[in-house]
Amino acid sequence: MVESPTAGRAGGGQRRLIASQALRLQKIRTIACWLTALSLLVVLLSAWLRLAAAGLGCADWPACYAQLLSSEPPAQAFGPLRLLHRATASLALLLVCHLAWLCWRRPSLPSPARPASALVLLVLALAVLGFWSSDPRLVLVSFLNILGGLGLVSFSWRVALASRPEAMLGRAVKARPGPPRRLLQLGSAALSLTLILGALIGARYEALACLSLPDCMGHWWPTADGWAAMQVFAALNGPPPAGEAGGISLHLLHRWSALLTLLLLGGAAWQALADGATRKAAMALLLLLPAQVMLGALTVISGFSLWLAIAHACCAAVLLATLVSLLRR
């Protein structure tokens, strides 16, 4: 059978379109991977600014922790670091906009375009929050900035995963509703709660509220006074005192939630090792979960070392991205 010229041209046009989309997908995936790394750098710099400027790196630590709440630090001490943070965040904003344009320009690619659109909204929201970020007394702003940084890493990685060729061709196998999936969902909820509680501890400068392990200043569960004192989004007027009841409650809830996350996500990842499609993500999760718990414990034992505290924050972002990979599989 002789192929007609019209059919040949149509077939050639279709092949060129497929090749063009494949190249665009590769470009999207490359940019998304770089954006993930850049977002992780933003998280690192943000944690460094928040912790170091609050006194965590000062000579008479921990006596000077959170003294930024009662006095303004010298601007020149953190000028270059703030400039680097702003430049990194601005570059991330440009990359996010370019990424969204690549996803939505005709013919659009809905699979990576959806997380890319969420990424644009998140970056714009963080840019607006930046107007109030210089005042550490605004707990809600600091809290949203911490979670927003984690979201940047998570959604950037979602775009990278969604732009894989097999994701675009619909080759992913539909997940079966079974115990491993339910366990993974419960573990994801526990991790979300743990991150929220950790962000509240950071935003309220409650690091010194609990200086002992495994108990918290002689307590194992929040007391009635502790529950009443947890006014989590109330503006701060000064450094919280060591052993403050609300801070102890936050620490205890964070620790119990972390233990629950370790058990649930660890169990789900162990079961996911049996599937070749999820084995790599499951193995990474099994390594990161105890590493994150160990970093948290060492941060307390060391007297809240600056670098251990920053590593704890960055590991949380990597852990969240790894969970996204496992859920995507």
BAFI-3210 file (N, C-alpha, C; in Angstrom, 3 decimals, decimal comma, padded with zeros to 6 digits):
// residues 329
n [1|2|3|4|5|6|7|8|9|10|11|12|13|14|15|16|17|18|19|20|21|22|23|24|25|26|27|28|29|30|31|32|33|34|35|36|37|38|39|40|41|42|43|44|45|46|47|48|49|50|51|52|53|54|55|56|57|58|59|60|61|62|63|64|65|66|67|68|69|70|71|72|73|74|75|76|77|78|79|80|81|82|83|84|85|86|87|88|89|90|91|92|93|94|95|96|97|98|99|100|101|102|103|104|105|106|107|108|109|110|111|112|113|114|115|116|117|118|119|120|121|122|123|124|125|126|127|128|129|130|131|132|133|134|135|136|137|138|139|140|141|142|143|144|145|146|147|148|149|150|151|152|153|154|155|156|157|158|159|160|161|162|163|164|165|166|167|168|169|170|171|172|173|174|175|176|177|178|179|180|181|182|183|184|185|186|187|188|189|190|191|192|193|194|195|196|197|198|199|200|201|202|203|204|205|206|207|208|209|210|211|212|213|214|215|216|217|218|219|220|221|222|223|224|225|226|227|228|229|230|231|232|233|234|235|236|237|238|239|240|241|242|243|244|245|246|247|248|249|250|251|252|253|254|255|256|257|258|259|260|261|262|263|264|265|266|267|268|269|270|271|272|273|274|275|276|277|278|279|280|281|282|283|284|285|286|287|288|289|290|291|292|293|294|295|296|297|298|299|300|301|302|303|304|305|306|307|308|309|310|311|312|313|314|315|316|317|318|319|320|321|322|323|324|325|326|327|328|329]
n.u [000,850|000,596|001,602|-000,187|000,712|-000,429|-001,052|001,531|002,701|001,112|001,798|004,516|004,352|003,127|005,113|007,118|005,845|005,648|008,365|009,094|007,594|008,765|011,342|010,672|009,593|011,889|013,400|011,742|011,870|014,590|014,878|013,111|014,413|016,746|015,475|014,424|016,773|017,616|015,502|015,890|018,243|017,240|015,669|017,710|019,175|017,180|016,648|019,139|019,319|017,084|017,714|020,425|020,356|018,700|020,217|021,271|023,790|025,483|028,070|027,583|025,733|023,387|022,227|021,626|019,681|017,028|017,114|016,813|014,182|013,838|015,616|017,167|019,268|022,654|022,637|024,668|025,848|024,493|024,101|025,332|024,396|021,612|021,331|022,191|020,186|017,911|018,608|018,716|016,060|014,766|015,787|014,669|011,970|011,913|012,619|010,467|008,302|009,122|009,089|006,367|005,357|006,515|005,144|002,449|002,207|000,978|001,110|-000,434|000,846|-000,681|-000,099|002,530|001,893|-000,042|001,119|003,096|001,643|000,585|002,978|003,694|001,717|002,389|005,004|004,466|002,839|004,702|006,412|004,812|004,508|007,054|007,211|006,567|008,316|010,591|010,086|010,424|008,608|006,109|004,449|002,784|003,549|006,235|005,815|004,316|006,235|008,197|006,820|006,202|008,705|009,284|007,211|008,008|010,202|008,886|006,812|008,350|009,756|007,621|006,869|009,106|008,813|006,335|006,923|008,222|008,735|007,163|005,142|003,757|002,841|000,999|001,625|001,693|000,791|-002,389|-002,925|-003,580|-006,233|-005,190|-003,861|-001,051|-001,214|-003,057|-001,612|000,525|-000,811|-001,703|000,783|001,741|-000,003|000,738|003,407|002,964|001,683|003,798|005,693|004,295|004,091|006,826|007,455|005,975|007,348|009,785|008,921|007,959|010,191|010,829|012,857|014,375|012,588|012,498|014,852|015,745|016,015|014,604|012,307|010,534|011,604|010,853|008,288|005,949|003,742|001,575|000,451|-002,558|-002,277|-000,329|-001,659|-003,440|-001,668|-000,718|-000,856|-000,578|-000,286|-000,091|001,269|004,714|006,189|008,633|011,613|010,714|010,495|012,781|011,651|008,975|005,458|003,707|005,558|006,789|004,637|004,343|006,800|006,562|004,323|005,353|007,424|006,088|004,511|006,511|007,549|005,327|005,191|007,609|007,072|004,741|005,314|007,737|006,920|005,253|007,118|008,819|007,160|006,831|009,235|009,084|008,107|009,293|008,995|008,751|010,903|013,378|012,594|011,407|013,582|015,188|013,503|013,486|016,074|016,171|014,232|015,090|017,437|016,514|015,200|017,395|018,945|017,294|017,372|020,132|020,421|019,163|020,696|023,231|023,039|021,671|023,068|023,982|024,426|023,470|020,790|020,072|020,603|018,641|016,329|016,714|016,825|014,222|012,910|013,987|013,075|010,319|010,151|011,016|008,953|006,943|007,846|007,462|004,693|003,901|004,776]
n.v [-001,189|002,172|005,061|008,045|011,420|013,381|011,989|011,273|013,779|014,519|012,502|013,069|015,627|014,970|013,410|015,327|017,011|015,331|014,935|017,562|018,051|016,180|017,221|019,607|018,634|017,485|019,792|021,116|019,303|019,418|022,122|022,084|020,342|021,807|023,975|022,745|022,204|024,849|025,808|024,328|025,508|028,038|027,365|026,598|029,026|030,672|029,392|029,729|032,545|033,037|031,621|032,239|035,033|035,275|034,742|032,204|031,542|032,969|034,050|033,662|031,628|029,367|031,706|034,046|033,450|034,190|036,900|038,806|039,446|041,373|043,350|045,120|043,546|044,230|045,488|045,162|042,778|040,667|041,425|040,604|037,946|038,234|039,560|037,554|035,682|037,058|037,367|034,681|033,893|035,603|034,690|032,148|032,833|033,858|031,531|029,891|031,219|031,038|028,276|027,676|028,952|027,392|025,031|025,657|026,830|026,541|023,407|022,679|021,129|019,401|017,716|018,378|021,046|021,642|021,315|023,245|025,608|025,809|026,237|028,780|030,385|029,912|031,010|033,702|034,310|034,011|036,060|038,292|037,934|038,578|041,311|041,623|040,028|040,869|041,412|039,612|039,182|038,653|035,933|034,346|035,096|034,237|031,513|030,797|031,381|029,448|027,019|027,600|027,539|024,797|023,929|024,979|023,343|020,883|021,212|021,953|019,616|017,972|018,926|018,098|015,309|014,973|015,574|013,493|011,079|008,669|009,452|011,289|009,679|008,142|005,718|004,952|002,722|002,176|002,774|000,230|-000,004|-000,758|-002,070|-001,140|001,314|002,782|002,930|004,497|006,886|007,597|007,905|010,074|012,081|012,204|013,064|015,606|016,869|016,793|018,464|020,880|021,382|021,560|023,833|025,727|025,731|026,800|029,305|030,563|030,788|028,826|027,115|026,739|025,890|023,258|021,175|018,606|015,036|011,725|012,854|015,963|018,447|017,049|016,327|014,256|014,478|017,076|019,348|020,543|023,293|023,750|023,261|025,420|027,521|027,500|029,636|029,867|031,602|034,123|037,388|038,008|039,521|039,525|037,546|034,152|032,617|030,144|026,826|027,448|026,944|026,629|026,262|023,866|022,125|022,258|021,121|018,503|017,509|017,671|015,781|013,355|013,198|012,974|010,467|008,870|009,335|008,156|005,444|004,900|005,841|004,547|001,863|001,784|002,393|000,196|-001,892|-001,026|-001,638|-004,060|-003,683|-003,057|-000,595|001,279|000,966|002,443|005,019|004,225|003,131|005,433|006,888|005,280|005,695|008,451|009,002|007,964|009,483|012,120|012,086|011,573|013,869|015,801|014,946|015,181|017,918|018,913|017,663|018,738|021,304|022,929|023,388|025,522|024,604|021,994|022,491|023,834|021,789|019,996|021,328|021,400|018,683|017,978|019,134|017,628|015,110|015,450|015,832|013,304|011,714|012,664|011,567|008,822|008,711|009,535|007,412]
n.w [000,000|-000,884|000,751|001,114|000,103|001,756|004,119|004,812|005,336|007,516|009,336|009,652|010,768|013,182|014,378|014,656|016,476|018,733|019,246|019,806|022,125|023,798|024,081|025,344|027,731|028,839|029,266|031,117|033,223|033,872|034,683|036,838|038,594|039,152|040,362|042,624|044,060|044,423|045,955|048,251|049,088|049,692|051,919|053,673|053,957|055,013|057,452|058,639|058,845|060,512|062,856|063,546|063,686|065,814|067,965|068,233|067,364|069,003|071,329|074,104|074,181|075,707|076,649|075,269|073,461|071,234|071,799|069,904|069,862|071,758|071,213|068,535|066,149|065,000|061,758|059,870|060,501|059,382|056,809|054,206|054,170|054,192|051,758|049,986|050,455|049,507|046,812|045,998|046,462|044,669|042,218|042,273|042,016|039,374|037,947|038,593|037,351|034,670|034,407|034,755|032,489|030,447|030,901|030,422|027,909|024,554|022,798|025,861|028,865|031,007|033,239|034,545|034,718|036,633|039,345|038,897|038,631|041,212|042,480|041,519|042,747|045,429|045,613|045,034|047,225|049,311|048,614|049,153|051,908|052,621|053,119|055,773|057,078|058,394|061,015|063,815|065,803|064,856|064,866|063,225|060,626|060,534|060,924|058,611|056,692|057,242|056,710|054,064|052,806|052,964|051,353|048,879|048,162|048,040|046,022|043,821|043,362|042,811|040,280|038,810|038,999|037,763|035,155|034,062|031,428|031,569|033,268|031,727|029,677|030,857|032,116|034,696|037,279|038,616|042,006|044,390|046,719|049,655|052,808|052,905|051,480|052,995|055,344|054,494|053,933|056,499|057,723|056,222|057,064|059,755|059,485|058,378|060,548|062,382|061,122|061,147|063,929|064,528|063,014|064,430|066,876|066,013|064,985|067,268|068,805|070,748|071,438|073,770|075,617|076,290|077,539|077,909|077,404|077,363|078,348|078,968|080,666|082,963|082,271|080,455|078,939|077,742|080,236|081,897|082,318|080,425|077,989|078,068|077,914|075,341|073,212|070,212|067,976|068,992|069,175|069,908|072,722|073,843|074,603|075,020|078,238|079,599|079,872|079,618|079,857|077,650|075,580|076,398|076,033|073,239|072,440|073,503|072,111|069,540|069,685|070,283|068,011|066,077|066,751|066,169|063,414|062,606|063,124|061,561|058,875|058,555|058,664|056,389|054,371|054,622|053,767|051,165|050,018|048,772|046,241|043,060|041,747|043,746|045,364|045,542|046,495|048,888|050,259|050,555|052,217|054,501|055,362|055,809|057,781|060,446|060,500|060,632|063,112|064,732|064,276|065,445|068,137|068,697|068,387|070,663|072,687|072,214|073,113|071,402|068,863|066,200|063,531|063,602|064,101|061,738|059,894|060,703|059,892|057,088|056,476|057,002|054,814|052,683|053,413|053,124|050,335|049,502|050,452|048,772|046,354|046,874|047,233|044,693|043,119]
ca.u [000,000|001,382|001,118|-000,481|001,539|-001,090|-000,850|002,941|002,945|000,465|002,619|005,733|004,006|002,880|006,402|007,801|005,170|006,052|009,768|009,133|007,094|009,762|012,402|010,130|009,516|013,246|013,773|010,958|012,400|015,900|014,654|012,464|015,437|017,547|014,629|014,362|018,029|017,605|014,538|016,549|019,172|016,408|015,332|018,930|019,481|016,124|016,890|020,343|018,968|016,145|018,347|021,627|019,979|017,996|021,162|021,686|025,217|026,221|029,105|027,073|024,596|022,065|021,629|021,188|018,726|015,808|017,236|016,373|012,812|013,824|016,547|017,491|020,665|023,352|022,271|025,822|026,269|023,828|023,826|025,620|023,542|020,278|021,417|022,237|018,849|016,997|018,994|018,307|014,602|014,379|016,090|013,649|010,733|012,041|012,584|009,098|007,484|009,532|008,640|004,924|005,130|006,851|004,114|001,114|002,146|000,353|000,084|-000,122|001,181|-001,414|000,463|003,431|001,389|-000,814|002,007|003,808|000,737|000,587|004,278|003,628|000,910|003,149|006,105|003,888|002,402|005,902|006,920|003,981|004,870|008,363|007,085|006,452|009,222|011,690|009,696|010,315|007,528|004,903|004,598|002,091|004,364|007,383|005,277|003,984|007,489|008,852|006,073|006,310|009,977|009,110|006,341|008,794|010,946|007,930|006,146|009,364|010,029|006,413|006,951|010,110|008,243|005,219|007,428|008,869|008,016|006,141|004,008|003,000|002,234|-000,028|002,034|001,659|-000,218|-003,302|-002,638|-004,650|-006,586|-004,867|-003,250|000,135|-001,584|-003,652|-000,517|001,270|-001,618|-001,638|002,135|001,835|-000,711|001,573|004,549|002,461|001,486|005,127|006,294|003,555|004,507|008,202|007,428|005,490|008,451|010,732|008,341|007,770|011,486|010,639|013,877|014,878|011,517|012,696|016,296|016,059|015,524|013,446|011,227|010,658|011,598|010,111|006,943|005,836|002,545|001,177|-000,441|-003,704|-001,731|000,395|-002,629|-003,984|-000,612|-000,337|-001,440|000,499|-000,098|-000,048|002,504|005,686|006,661|009,991|012,052|009,985|011,370|013,102|010,680|007,627|004,508|003,243|006,654|006,927|003,553|004,678|007,890|006,057|003,481|006,250|008,172|005,171|004,131|007,671|007,607|004,241|005,613|008,655|006,458|003,806|006,006|008,731|006,216|004,813|008,300|009,303|006,291|007,033|010,481|008,795|007,729|010,439|008,724|008,823|011,998|014,369|012,005|011,205|014,896|015,580|012,657|013,945|017,319|015,951|013,408|015,923|018,402|015,834|015,007|018,713|019,341|016,515|017,887|021,469|020,268|018,871|021,828|024,388|022,774|021,124|024,097|023,410|024,470|022,563|019,426|019,876|020,533|017,331|015,347|016,926|016,462|012,761|012,519|014,342|012,161|009,025|010,276|011,095|007,582|006,233|008,255|006,820|003,271|003,744|004,934]
ca.v [000,000|003,398|006,102|009,298|012,547|014,076|011,182|011,366|015,075|014,493|011,673|013,805|016,690|014,357|013,026|016,553|017,491|014,454|015,239|018,882|017,914|015,434|018,171|020,550|017,905|017,366|021,117|021,349|018,442|019,952|023,358|021,731|019,779|022,938|024,765|022,019|022,476|026,257|025,939|023,797|026,556|029,067|026,849|026,666|030,422|031,177|028,839|030,375|033,906|033,035|031,092|032,986|036,393|035,206|034,519|030,819|031,424|033,961|033,487|033,241|030,721|029,752|032,819|035,130|032,959|034,970|038,283|039,657|039,856|042,524|044,371|044,974|043,165|045,089|045,104|044,756|041,427|039,700|042,066|039,739|036,762|038,661|039,846|036,255|035,087|037,763|037,038|033,299|033,869|036,272|033,762|031,096|033,399|033,898|030,160|029,385|031,821|030,434|026,891|027,665|029,304|026,214|024,002|026,066|027,307|025,541|022,628|022,652|019,846|019,543|016,975|019,241|022,423|021,826|021,689|024,480|026,716|025,923|026,796|030,224|030,984|029,839|031,981|035,047|034,476|034,222|037,401|039,235|037,780|039,180|042,680|041,584|039,009|041,442|041,512|038,246|039,079|038,195|034,479|033,773|035,330|033,326|030,156|030,604|031,374|028,152|026,027|027,958|027,029|023,355|023,779|025,254|022,134|019,818|021,429|021,915|018,212|017,440|019,260|017,215|013,966|014,997|015,765|012,267|010,562|007,684|010,143|011,918|008,661|007,444|004,342|004,666|001,749|002,703|002,186|-000,588|000,412|-001,806|-001,609|-000,295|002,666|003,456|003,213|005,613|008,087|007,945|008,413|011,408|012,997|012,357|013,905|016,972|017,401|016,985|019,658|022,051|021,619|022,042|025,217|026,567|025,880|027,747|030,640|031,144|030,789|028,014|026,066|026,535|025,473|021,859|020,941|017,250|013,898|011,774|013,656|017,397|019,134|016,220|016,045|013,337|014,856|018,439|019,518|021,434|024,650|023,809|023,442|026,781|028,495|027,389|030,655|029,661|032,690|035,408|038,132|037,924|040,799|039,345|036,149|033,244|032,097|028,720|026,020|028,025|025,825|026,454|025,707|022,460|021,393|022,145|020,156|017,153|017,121|017,474|014,535|012,224|013,150|012,456|009,026|008,265|009,400|007,147|004,110|004,737|005,957|003,489|000,642|001,890|002,304|-001,182|-002,674|-000,574|-002,200|-005,253|-003,269|-002,464|000,786|002,165|000,530|003,505|006,036|003,623|003,031|006,782|007,264|004,528|006,315|009,833|009,073|007,943|010,589|013,320|011,933|011,697|015,282|016,502|014,595|015,771|019,368|019,156|017,220|019,611|022,676|023,623|023,822|026,218|023,803|020,864|023,002|024,087|020,479|019,437|021,987|020,976|017,275|017,931|019,430|016,469|014,040|015,730|015,560|011,852|011,209|012,985|010,557|007,549|008,867|009,613|006,076]
ca.w [000,000|-000,995|001,665|000,417|000,566|002,865|005,319|005,168|005,985|008,831|010,205|009,962|011,717|014,485|014,944|015,087|017,689|019,837|019,542|020,439|023,493|024,570|024,420|026,336|028,997|029,377|029,763|032,333|034,285|034,272|035,444|038,105|039,477|039,637|041,255|043,887|044,767|044,805|047,052|049,450|049,524|050,329|053,251|054,486|054,274|055,888|058,785|059,161|059,254|061,638|064,059|063,911|064,069|067,089|069,043|068,341|067,119|069,784|072,188|075,402|074,001|075,189|077,395|074,395|072,464|071,005|072,249|068,810|070,143|072,650|070,730|067,119|065,925|064,035|060,393|059,076|060,842|058,519|055,529|053,050|054,199|053,760|050,324|049,300|050,572|048,596|045,437|045,751|046,377|043,422|041,133|042,333|041,469|037,918|037,444|038,741|036,289|033,392|034,436|034,522|031,080|029,645|031,081|029,967|026,520|023,686|023,503|027,287|029,496|032,272|034,371|035,324|034,821|037,867|040,455|038,570|038,951|042,679|042,837|041,261|043,813|046,676|045,568|045,153|048,619|050,120|048,303|049,906|053,324|052,841|053,627|057,240|057,610|059,163|062,418|064,332|066,792|064,174|064,848|062,080|059,428|060,599|060,755|057,200|055,932|057,435|055,934|052,655|052,318|052,749|050,188|047,670|047,820|047,707|044,739|042,761|043,094|042,157|038,853|038,214|038,884|036,815|033,791|033,578|030,252|031,900|033,870|030,658|028,824|031,622|032,378|036,121|037,665|039,619|043,310|044,934|048,073|050,607|054,061|052,743|051,065|054,151|056,275|053,926|054,110|057,925|057,964|055,623|057,968|060,953|059,123|058,231|061,899|062,979|060,516|061,635|065,311|064,484|062,536|065,534|067,830|065,430|064,853|068,597|069,489|071,947|071,471|075,127|076,520|076,664|077,469|078,354|076,627|076,458|078,918|078,708|081,963|083,901|081,773|079,337|078,196|078,121|081,380|081,647|082,187|079,166|076,907|078,141|077,584|073,929|072,334|069,247|067,020|069,693|068,918|070,995|073,255|074,310|074,539|075,915|079,302|079,548|080,596|079,502|079,796|076,283|074,804|076,777|075,371|071,817|072,306|073,755|070,981|068,392|069,861|070,125|066,604|065,344|067,002|065,391|062,008|062,412|063,105|060,445|057,592|058,494|058,299|054,993|053,503|054,681|052,888|049,781|049,494|047,978|044,889|042,374|041,362|044,913|046,246|045,780|047,365|050,199|050,902|050,963|053,350|055,668|055,813|056,241|058,996|061,653|060,462|061,100|064,558|065,360|064,231|066,468|069,460|068,844|068,539|072,083|073,506|071,996|073,535|070,233|067,907|065,047|062,312|063,761|063,948|060,307|059,247|061,052|059,023|055,699|056,369|056,935|053,436|051,852|053,807|052,509|048,902|049,335|050,612|047,525|045,379|047,196|046,946|043,247|042,578]
c.u [000,887|000,771|000,937|000,414|000,933|-000,887|000,604|003,269|002,343|001,284|003,909|005,489|003,769|004,186|007,177|007,186|005,584|007,493|009,901|008,666|008,091|010,908|011,939|010,017|010,886|013,719|013,045|011,541|013,743|015,739|014,048|013,469|016,346|016,757|014,483|015,615|018,082|016,644|015,119|017,570|018,420|016,035|016,532|019,228|018,442|016,328|018,104|020,032|018,092|016,845|019,553|021,285|019,238|018,935|021,692|023,190|026,059|027,128|028,542|025,789|024,561|021,439|021,052|020,164|017,466|015,900|016,878|014,964|012,752|014,793|016,873|018,957|021,334|023,117|023,461|026,249|025,678|023,497|024,109|024,712|022,126|020,258|021,429|020,865|017,875|017,316|018,550|016,796|014,116|014,647|015,065|012,331|010,779|011,960|011,175|008,201|007,827|009,046|007,144|004,605|005,436|005,762|002,799|001,075|001,658|001,379|000,481|000,151|000,563|-000,760|001,489|002,889|000,645|000,084|002,808|002,948|000,656|001,889|004,303|002,861|001,670|004,265|005,579|003,422|003,603|006,508|006,122|004,327|006,196|008,307|007,034|007,474|010,333|011,367|009,500|009,201|006,229|005,007|003,970|002,907|005,559|006,946|004,985|005,238|008,203|008,155|006,158|007,614|009,933|008,242|007,065|009,553|009,996|007,317|007,135|009,657|008,819|006,431|007,952|009,558|007,146|005,680|008,242|008,075|006,908|004,924|003,135|002,277|001,190|000,330|001,968|000,516|-001,087|-003,079|-003,843|-004,957|-006,348|-004,226|-001,988|-000,214|-002,207|-002,576|000,301|000,503|-001,599|-000,262|002,339|001,149|000,112|002,788|004,118|002,272|002,828|005,797|005,614|003,993|005,948|008,286|006,935|006,577|009,467|010,192|008,174|009,072|011,415|011,700|014,322|013,806|011,748|014,158|016,685|015,431|015,541|012,258|011,469|010,482|010,732|008,711|007,020|004,637|002,131|000,204|-001,600|-003,234|-000,983|-000,527|-003,151|-002,962|-000,222|-001,127|-000,472|000,745|-000,130|001,293|003,411|006,119|008,101|010,367|011,226|010,929|011,620|012,102|009,276|006,619|004,013|004,310|006,893|005,863|003,847|005,773|007,387|005,195|004,329|006,979|007,269|004,731|005,269|007,802|006,529|004,590|006,648|008,048|005,597|004,516|007,089|008,095|005,770|005,992|008,858|008,477|006,511|008,336|010,232|008,454|008,911|010,236|008,899|010,049|012,976|013,834|011,812|012,526|015,374|014,785|013,110|015,275|017,087|015,168|014,254|016,960|017,771|015,600|016,332|019,189|018,584|017,042|019,255|021,404|019,993|020,088|023,011|024,195|022,329|022,220|023,423|023,332|023,594|021,112|019,105|019,758|019,186|016,246|015,487|016,542|014,950|012,271|012,825|013,416|010,797|009,064|010,347|009,727|006,748|006,566|007,549|005,322|003,010|003,865|003,666]
c.v [001,241|004,470|007,408|010,409|013,268|013,333|011,245|012,659|015,103|013,672|012,368|014,924|016,146|013,963|014,242|017,101|016,667|014,745|016,579|018,818|017,169|016,355|019,171|019,895|017,774|018,698|021,437|020,554|018,964|021,203|023,044|021,138|020,878|023,796|024,080|022,276|023,925|026,488|025,406|024,795|027,694|028,638|026,954|028,099|031,021|030,684|029,499|031,787|033,911|032,624|031,908|034,392|036,424|034,899|033,113|030,657|032,366|033,291|032,964|032,423|029,721|030,966|033,885|034,692|033,819|036,398|039,276|040,189|041,090|043,612|044,090|044,587|044,143|044,604|044,577|043,325|040,393|040,294|041,179|038,510|037,099|038,944|038,546|035,580|035,740|037,435|035,616|033,205|034,522|035,380|032,627|031,584|033,431|032,494|029,573|029,928|031,224|028,991|026,800|028,005|028,117|025,146|024,380|026,553|026,180|024,720|022,440|021,226|019,836|018,858|017,799|020,653|022,661|022,125|022,963|025,704|026,928|026,550|028,308|030,928|031,007|030,875|033,405|035,316|034,731|035,595|038,473|039,163|038,453|040,598|042,712|040,659|039,579|041,551|040,108|038,079|038,580|036,692|033,871|033,934|034,379|031,889|029,866|030,596|030,031|027,074|026,314|027,478|025,532|023,095|024,038|024,008|021,048|020,008|021,481|020,472|017,533|017,725|018,343|015,805|013,918|015,161|014,575|011,691|009,583|008,323|010,778|010,894|007,840|006,008|003,981|003,711|002,337|001,987|001,405|-000,135|-000,730|-001,229|-000,779|001,138|003,436|003,830|004,406|006,923|008,547|008,508|009,803|012,445|013,251|013,239|015,362|017,621|017,685|018,247|020,926|022,394|022,120|023,484|026,167|026,781|026,893|029,157|031,326|031,199|030,029|026,924|025,751|026,078|024,067|021,492|019,533|016,229|012,653|012,554|015,119|018,139|018,383|015,856|015,074|013,645|016,260|018,455|020,429|022,874|024,818|023,987|024,868|027,830|028,460|028,364|030,815|030,850|034,075|036,083|038,087|039,318|040,735|037,880|035,281|032,699|030,605|027,941|026,567|026,916|025,571|025,846|024,242|021,619|021,204|021,106|018,728|016,659|016,846|016,136|013,310|012,072|012,609|010,951|008,295|008,247|008,332|005,747|003,914|004,789|004,889|002,160|000,649|001,755|000,881|-002,077|-002,299|-001,098|-003,400|-004,931|-002,567|-001,005|001,755|001,895|001,655|004,578|005,498|003,518|004,399|007,227|006,559|005,066|007,695|009,925|008,991|009,060|011,869|013,266|012,123|013,151|016,095|016,225|015,227|017,277|019,722|018,823|018,176|021,024|023,544|024,267|024,419|025,303|022,564|021,308|023,278|022,768|019,816|020,032|021,521|019,519|017,115|018,190|018,247|015,291|014,223|015,449|014,061|011,217|011,497|011,963|009,236|007,609|008,900|008,238|005,245]
c.w [000,000|-000,097|000,896|000,943|001,760|004,178|005,771|005,872|007,375|009,820|010,602|010,950|013,109|015,161|015,431|016,367|018,891|020,246|020,248|021,888|024,375|024,993|025,474|027,708|029,653|029,957|031,056|033,494|034,786|035,128|036,808|039,090|040,034|040,627|042,610|044,719|045,256|045,977|048,358|049,993|050,204|051,741|054,184|054,914|055,216|057,313|059,434|059,647|060,501|062,932|064,495|064,374|065,393|068,239|069,131|068,121|067,975|070,805|073,509|075,271|075,159|075,857|076,472|073,366|072,456|071,534|071,152|069,062|071,040|072,226|069,277|066,945|064,968|062,619|059,612|059,358|059,893|057,155|054,330|052,997|053,741|052,253|049,513|049,334|049,591|047,137|045,079|045,589|045,081|042,216|041,090|041,747|039,941|037,308|037,518|037,635|034,925|033,293|034,143|033,066|030,166|029,733|030,400|028,517|025,607|022,923|024,968|027,763|030,894|033,465|035,165|035,529|036,124|039,069|040,170|038,889|040,461|043,168|042,624|042,379|045,136|046,711|045,692|046,578|049,535|049,862|049,056|051,390|053,646|053,379|055,155|057,883|058,479|060,647|062,987|065,360|066,184|063,935|063,590|060,799|059,403|060,348|059,280|056,331|056,044|056,605|054,434|052,046|052,053|051,524|048,879|047,213|047,327|046,325|043,577|042,368|042,445|040,652|038,155|038,017|037,826|035,370|033,299|032,416|030,606|032,554|032,792|029,787|029,560|031,926|033,851|036,428|038,757|040,945|043,812|046,348|049,055|051,850|053,862|052,355|052,224|055,167|055,798|054,102|055,567|058,277|057,392|056,505|059,227|060,667|058,981|059,601|062,572|062,436|061,002|063,061|065,369|064,006|063,623|066,587|067,308|065,372|066,202|069,400|070,810|072,075|072,890|076,099|077,041|076,457|077,874|077,418|077,518|077,025|078,590|080,035|082,973|083,452|080,590|078,456|078,640|079,299|080,999|081,484|080,866|077,980|076,878|077,696|076,112|073,060|071,154|068,327|067,674|069,434|070,144|071,420|073,740|074,243|075,482|076,985|079,137|080,393|080,563|079,184|078,384|075,390|075,117|076,086|073,889|071,589|072,488|072,602|069,744|068,496|069,685|068,668|065,746|065,530|066,204|063,903|061,699|062,290|061,855|059,094|057,444|058,101|056,852|054,036|053,487|053,762|051,422|049,186|048,583|046,534|044,229|042,016|042,519|045,774|046,563|046,731|048,774|050,961|051,392|052,188|054,625|056,208|056,420|057,553|060,271|061,681|060,999|062,611|065,292|065,373|065,281|067,857|069,702|069,015|069,996|072,936|073,408|072,529|072,385|069,389|066,679|063,833|062,409|063,593|062,474|059,549|059,511|060,146|057,576|055,489|056,311|055,517|052,509|052,150|053,155|051,008|048,623|049,497|049,380|046,440|045,624|046,900|045,442|042,604|042,792]
res [m|v|e|s|p|t|a|g|r|a|g|g|g|q|r|r|l|i|a|s|q|a|l|r|l|q|k|i|r|t|i|a|c|w|l|t|a|l|s|l|l|v|v|l|l|s|a|w|l|r|l|a|a|a|g|l|g|c|a|d|w|p|a|c|y|a|q|l|l|s|s|e|p|p|a|q|a|f|g|p|l|r|l|l|h|r|a|t|a|s|l|a|l|l|l|v|c|h|l|a|w|l|c|w|r|r|p|s|l|p|s|p|a|r|p|a|s|a|l|v|l|l|v|l|a|l|a|v|l|g|f|w|s|s|d|p|r|l|v|l|v|s|f|l|n|i|l|g|g|l|g|l|v|s|f|s|w|r|v|a|l|a|s|r|p|e|a|m|l|g|r|a|v|k|a|r|p|g|p|p|r|r|l|l|q|l|g|s|a|a|l|s|l|t|l|i|l|g|a|l|i|g|a|r|y|e|a|l|a|c|l|s|l|p|d|c|m|g|h|w|w|p|t|a|d|g|w|a|a|m|q|v|f|a|a|l|n|g|p|p|p|a|g|e|a|g|g|i|s|l|h|l|l|h|r|w|s|a|l|l|t|l|l|l|l|g|g|a|a|w|q|a|l|a|d|g|a|t|r|k|a|a|m|a|l|l|l|l|l|p|a|q|v|m|l|g|a|l|t|v|i|s|g|f|s|l|w|l|a|i|a|h|a|c|c|a|a|v|l|l|a|t|l|v|s|l|l|r|r]
***
